Amino acid sequence: MSARKRLRQASRKRHHNRQTKSAIRTSMRALLEMESPDEAQGALSDLYSMLDRAAARRVLHPNTAARKKARLARHVEQLSV
């Protein structure tokens, strides 16, 4: 495979990975600013899906995704108390 093709592929993957990580960070910030436990619970399930997908595609390390999910779940749990 030519080096040029590898550069093209790497560029496309880097762009897609950055978009994915950015979307996750934006959703996390939105969830952390929520005050309603019900609203936060709905957003949490969407965020779980995003994190699981990113981990499966190796955009994020699976342990990183698991750690983020645990911290977000703890935050949502504290909202309902």
Buried (B, 14 or more C-beta within 10 A) or exposed (E): EEEEEEEEEEEEEEEEBEEBEEEBEEBBEEBBEBEEBEBBBEBBEEBBEBBBBBBEEEBBEEEEBBEBBEEBBEBBEEBEE
